[in-house]
Amino acid sequence: MEKLQPTDDAAFEQIMREYGTRVLRLVTFLVKDQSVAEDLAQDVFVKVYRHLPRFRGQSSIHTWIYRIAVNECKGYLRSWAFRKILPRSWIKADFDVSTERVVMEQSERDELVEQVLTLPSLYRQVIVLHYYADLSIAEVANVLSVSEGTVRTRLHRARQQLKKQMGEGREWEWTRTSGSNN
């Protein structure tokens, strides 16, 4: 018996379920404004829907979607509207605090996120894609259309800048959630 292929609409629905939150988080980190990020994420998925039938599979689906998201953010950040208005500050979500340790860990993560958001766009992109979106160096290079060496250099410089901003004496462990570091 032949396996039925999903329709484009069903495939798109699956993509939305799987990548909707991730894309919104990525875009929010890149543009630093939640309401703008929501609009851009919607634009990303409109483009994904329109171009899904032409997706050739030369890269993984998540790399393809992240490339669209990064390009949408770049376009927004170059736009007249972005340069002429001051973006609202990114509002942190409230969280329930149960212990001093949880508070301290959350505070450190919040501080790190705030510092990442102050990085120049080139550095912020590689940090967000590698550590938060959990992409490999090769996938980040593919998304940004740069070489792996460029990604490694930008990651190194971004980490150095963060270390300088946050204080030399503090040690930050740069790990990814998947455990793979290439």
C-alpha positions in Angstrom: 0.0 0.0 0.0 1.4 3.4 -1.0 1.9 6.0 1.7 -0.2 9.1 1.1 1.8 12.4 0.8 0.5 15.3 2.9 -1.1 18.2 1.1 0.7 21.6 1.0 -1.9 22.9 3.6 -1.3 19.9 5.9 2.5 20.3 5.6 2.2 24.0 6.3 0.0 23.4 9.4 2.7 21.0 10.7 5.4 23.6 10.0 3.4 26.2 11.9 2.9 23.9 14.9 6.6 22.9 15.0 8.3 26.2 14.2 5.8 29.0 15.1 7.2 29.6 18.6 10.8 29.2 17.6 10.5 31.7 14.7 8.7 34.2 16.9 11.5 33.9 19.6 14.2 34.2 17.0 12.6 37.3 15.4 12.0 38.9 18.8 15.7 38.5 19.6 16.7 40.0 16.3 14.4 43.1 16.2 14.1 43.6 20.0 10.4 44.5 19.8 7.6 42.0 20.6 4.8 43.6 18.6 7.1 44.1 15.5 8.3 40.5 15.9 4.8 39.1 15.9 4.1 41.0 12.6 7.4 39.8 11.1 6.8 36.2 12.2 3.5 36.3 10.4 5.2 37.7 7.3 7.7 34.8 7.5 5.0 32.2 7.5 3.1 33.9 4.7 6.3 33.6 2.6 6.8 30.0 3.8 3.2 29.2 2.7 3.7 30.8 -0.7 7.0 29.2 -1.4 6.5 25.8 0.2 5.6 24.1 -3.1 9.0 25.3 -4.5 11.0 24.2 -1.5 13.7 22.0 -3.1 15.1 20.4 0.0 18.6 21.6 -0.6 18.7 22.5 3.1 16.7 21.3 6.0 13.3 22.8 6.4 14.2 24.6 9.6 17.3 26.2 8.0 15.2 27.4 5.1 12.6 28.9 7.5 15.2 30.5 9.7 16.8 32.0 6.5 13.5 33.6 5.6 13.1 34.9 9.1 16.6 36.4 9.2 16.0 38.0 5.8 12.7 39.5 7.0 14.4 40.9 10.0 17.3 42.3 8.0 14.7 44.0 5.7 12.9 45.5 8.6 16.1 46.7 10.3 17.1 48.4 7.0 13.6 49.9 6.5 12.7 53.5 6.8 10.1 52.8 9.5 12.6 51.2 11.8 15.1 54.1 11.4 12.4 56.7 12.0 10.9 55.4 15.2 12.3 54.3 18.5 11.4 50.7 19.2 9.6 50.0 22.4 11.8 48.1 24.9 11.4 44.4 25.0 9.1 43.4 27.9 10.2 40.5 30.0 7.6 37.9 31.0 6.7 37.6 34.6 7.8 34.4 36.3 6.9 32.6 39.5 9.7 32.5 42.0 9.9 29.7 44.4 13.5 29.7 45.6 16.5 32.0 45.9 18.4 29.8 43.5 15.7 30.0 40.8 15.7 33.7 41.2 19.4 34.0 40.9 19.6 31.7 37.8 16.7 33.6 36.2 18.4 36.9 37.0 21.6 35.8 35.4 19.8 34.5 32.3 17.9 37.8 32.0 21.1 39.7 32.3 22.7 37.6 29.6 19.7 38.1 27.3 19.8 41.8 27.9 23.5 41.9 27.0 22.9 39.8 23.9 20.2 42.3 22.8 22.8 45.1 23.0 25.2 43.4 20.6 25.6 44.6 17.0 23.2 42.8 14.7 25.9 40.6 13.1 27.0 39.3 16.5 23.4 39.0 17.9 22.4 37.0 14.8 25.0 34.3 15.3 24.5 34.1 19.1 20.7 33.7 18.7 20.9 31.2 15.8 23.6 29.1 17.4 22.7 29.1 21.1 19.0 29.9 21.2 17.7 28.4 17.9 20.2 25.5 18.5 21.6 25.5 14.9 25.1 24.1 14.1 27.8 26.3 12.8 27.2 24.9 9.3 23.4 25.6 9.6 24.0 29.2 10.8 26.4 29.8 7.9 23.7 28.5 5.5 21.0 30.7 7.1 23.2 33.8 6.9 24.8 33.0 3.6 28.3 33.3 5.0 31.2 30.9 5.4 31.5 28.7 8.5 34.7 30.5 9.3 32.8 33.8 9.3 30.3 32.3 11.8 33.1 31.0 14.0 34.8 34.5 14.0 31.5 36.3 14.7 30.7 33.9 17.6 34.2 34.4 19.1 33.9 38.1 18.8 30.4 38.1 20.2 31.4 36.0 23.2 34.4 38.3 23.8 32.2 41.3 23.7 29.7 39.8 26.1 32.5 38.7 28.4 33.8 42.3 28.4 30.3 43.8 29.0 29.4 41.4 31.8 32.8 41.5 33.6 35.9 39.6 33.1 35.7 37.7 36.4 32.4 36.1 35.6 32.5 32.8 33.8 29.7 32.0 31.3 29.2 28.5 30.0 28.5 28.6 26.3 26.6 25.5 25.6 23.8 24.5 23.3 20.8 22.5 24.4 21.4 19.7 21.9 24.9 19.0 23.0 26.4 19.2 19.5 28.8 22.0 19.1 29.7 22.2 15.4 
